[in-house]
Amino acid sequence: MELTAEQRRRKAEAVLAYRSQLGALALEPADTRRWESFLTYEIAWRLPVGALAARAGADAVSSPSKGRA
């Protein structure tokens, strides 16, 4: 999805609030071409209702907490 100018501005503001995470993305505002590309698009996907809850339940069953009796 292509973001509007206002959405790009808000995304940049949010990302810059977590500046320590930019290194993991190998991204910084000084790299204008990549920075603008990063701000232009947002990806999202739809999940069936309950998919996350079902997955969380499966994870809990397959990896019980340590130290429980």
N, C-alpha and C positions, 0 to 999 in steps of 0.2 A: 504494500500500500504506500503510495506516495504522500508524504506529509505536506501540509500547508506551511506557509512561512511562520505562522504563529506556533504551530506544533513543533517545527524545527527549532524555534527559539526556546520553547519550553524544554525540549529534549536536550539541547545544548546546556541549558541551565542545570538540569537534573544530572547530566553526565559529569559536568564540571564540579558538582558537589561531591562526587565520588572520585576525585582526581587520582587517588591511589590505584584505582582499577584500570585506568587508561593504559598503563604499562602492559597489563595482561592482553590488551587488545592491540598492542603496538600502535597506538593511536595518540595523536596530540593535535591541538588546534593549529599549530605551526605547519603541519602537513596539510595544506589547504585542500588539495584534490581529494585525499582520502577522508578528511574531516567533513567536507561538504557531502560526499557520497554517503558517509555514515549517517549524517543528519537527514538526508533526503528520504530515506525509506525506513519502514518499520515492518517486520515480519510477524505474522500471527497465524495460528491455525486453530481450527475448531476441534474440540473433543466431544465425544458423546457425553450426555449428561450422566454423571456418576462415574466416569472413567477414572478420575483422580482418586475418588473415595475407594473404588474397587482396587486400584493399584496400591494405595496406602494399606489396605487390609491385607493384601497379598504379601507386601513387604513385612508387615508385622508378624505374619505367620511364618515366613521363611527365615527371618532373622530375629528370634526372640531376644529380649534384653539380657545382657550378661548380669550375673549376680543375683538373679531371681531364683527362688527355690521352687 
